Amino acid sequence: MGLKLEDIAQIDNKLSQRHIDLDPGGYFIIYLEQETGLICAKHFTNVIDEHGLAVDPETGKVIPARGKVARTHTTVFTGRTAKELSVEIFEKTKPCPVTQLDHAAYLGREFVRAEIALVTGQEYVQD
């Protein structure tokens, strides 16, 4: 007998609580543009301080993990599918804005989740 949807959700929820090191290459805010059929990923640069916290390179202030932050993105990447968006970021952009493999794996998972939401018309909320 295989995994049930509830089992998968429980595993994913537990793993979402783990610590991961921040990527010095920056971070992405992923969202959908349902009306244009695009998955979008805004890229923001950051600096990682001696405490492992992301700091705004312009202000030197710590970037909070929750809540709204007034920052300007460096680039908006878009794609109609998870694969198209991944090719834009990881193959066509030099230098690649992602510098850690765990961050790349996370983005791939999120892009697939966003693609499914786009195709099914569901709401997408980044993990």
C-alpha positions as CSV (number, residue, x, y, z in Angstrom):
1,M,0.0,0.0,0.0
2,G,1.4,3.4,-1.0
3,L,1.4,6.7,0.8
4,K,-1.8,8.6,1.2
5,L,-2.2,12.3,0.6
6,E,-2.5,12.8,4.4
7,D,0.8,11.0,4.9
8,I,2.6,13.2,2.3
9,A,1.2,16.4,3.9
10,Q,2.4,15.3,7.3
11,I,5.9,14.5,6.0
12,D,6.1,17.8,4.2
13,N,4.8,19.8,7.1
14,K,7.4,18.2,9.4
15,L,10.2,18.8,7.0
16,S,9.1,22.5,6.5
17,Q,10.0,23.1,10.1
18,R,13.7,22.1,9.7
19,H,16.6,24.6,9.7
20,I,18.2,25.4,6.4
21,D,21.1,27.8,5.8
22,L,20.3,30.9,3.8
23,D,21.7,31.2,0.3
24,P,24.2,34.1,0.1
25,G,23.1,34.4,-3.6
26,G,19.7,35.7,-2.4
27,Y,16.1,34.6,-2.1
28,F,13.0,34.4,-4.2
29,I,9.4,35.3,-3.7
30,I,7.3,33.0,-5.9
31,Y,3.8,33.9,-7.1
32,L,1.4,33.2,-9.9
33,E,-0.1,35.5,-12.5
34,Q,-3.2,33.5,-13.3
35,E,-4.4,36.0,-16.0
36,T,-1.2,35.6,-18.0
37,G,-0.6,32.0,-17.1
38,L,2.9,32.6,-15.6
39,I,4.8,31.4,-12.7
40,C,6.9,34.4,-11.4
41,A,9.9,34.4,-9.1
42,K,11.2,37.8,-7.8
43,H,14.9,37.6,-6.9
44,F,16.2,39.6,-4.0
45,T,19.9,39.9,-3.1
46,N,21.1,39.7,0.5
47,V,24.2,39.3,2.6
48,I,24.5,36.6,5.3
49,D,25.8,38.0,8.5
50,E,28.0,36.3,11.2
51,H,24.8,35.0,12.9
52,G,23.5,33.4,9.7
53,L,20.8,36.0,9.2
54,A,19.9,37.6,5.9
55,V,20.8,41.3,5.8
56,D,19.7,43.9,3.3
57,P,22.9,44.9,1.4
58,E,21.8,48.5,1.1
59,T,20.6,49.2,4.7
60,G,22.5,46.6,6.7
61,K,19.3,45.7,8.5
62,V,18.2,42.1,9.1
63,I,15.5,40.9,6.8
64,P,12.6,39.4,8.8
65,A,11.4,36.0,7.8
66,R,7.7,36.9,8.3
67,G,5.7,40.0,7.3
68,K,6.0,42.6,4.6
69,V,9.4,44.1,3.8
70,A,9.8,47.1,1.5
71,R,12.7,46.0,-0.7
72,T,13.3,46.2,-4.4
73,H,13.9,43.0,-6.3
74,T,16.8,42.6,-8.7
75,T,15.1,40.5,-11.3
76,V,11.7,38.9,-12.0
77,F,12.0,35.5,-13.7
78,T,8.9,34.1,-15.4
79,G,7.9,30.8,-17.0
80,R,4.8,29.0,-18.2
81,T,6.0,25.8,-16.5
82,A,8.3,24.8,-13.7
83,K,10.9,23.5,-16.2
84,E,10.8,26.7,-18.3
85,L,11.3,28.8,-15.2
86,S,14.1,26.6,-13.9
87,V,15.9,26.8,-17.3
88,E,15.7,30.6,-17.1
89,I,17.2,30.8,-13.7
90,F,19.7,27.9,-13.6
91,E,20.8,27.7,-17.2
92,K,20.4,31.0,-18.9
93,T,21.3,33.4,-16.1
94,K,25.0,33.9,-15.6
95,P,26.2,34.0,-12.9
96,C,23.4,31.8,-11.5
97,P,21.7,33.6,-8.6
98,V,21.4,30.4,-6.7
99,T,24.6,29.3,-5.0
100,Q,23.5,26.3,-2.8
101,L,22.2,22.9,-3.9
102,D,19.5,22.7,-1.2
103,H,18.2,26.1,-2.3
104,A,18.0,24.8,-5.9
105,A,16.1,21.7,-4.8
106,Y,13.7,23.8,-2.8
107,L,13.0,26.1,-5.7
108,G,12.4,23.1,-8.0
109,R,9.8,21.7,-5.6
110,E,8.1,25.1,-5.2
111,F,8.1,25.7,-9.0
112,V,6.3,22.3,-9.5
113,R,3.8,23.2,-6.7
114,A,3.2,26.6,-8.4
115,E,2.7,24.9,-11.8
116,I,0.1,22.5,-10.4
117,A,-1.7,25.4,-8.8
118,L,-1.6,27.4,-12.1
119,V,-3.0,24.4,-14.1
120,T,-5.7,23.6,-11.6
121,G,-6.7,27.2,-10.8
122,Q,-5.8,26.7,-7.1
123,E,-4.2,29.3,-4.8
124,Y,-0.5,29.0,-4.5
125,V,1.2,29.9,-1.2
126,Q,5.0,29.6,-1.1
127,D,6.3,27.2,1.6
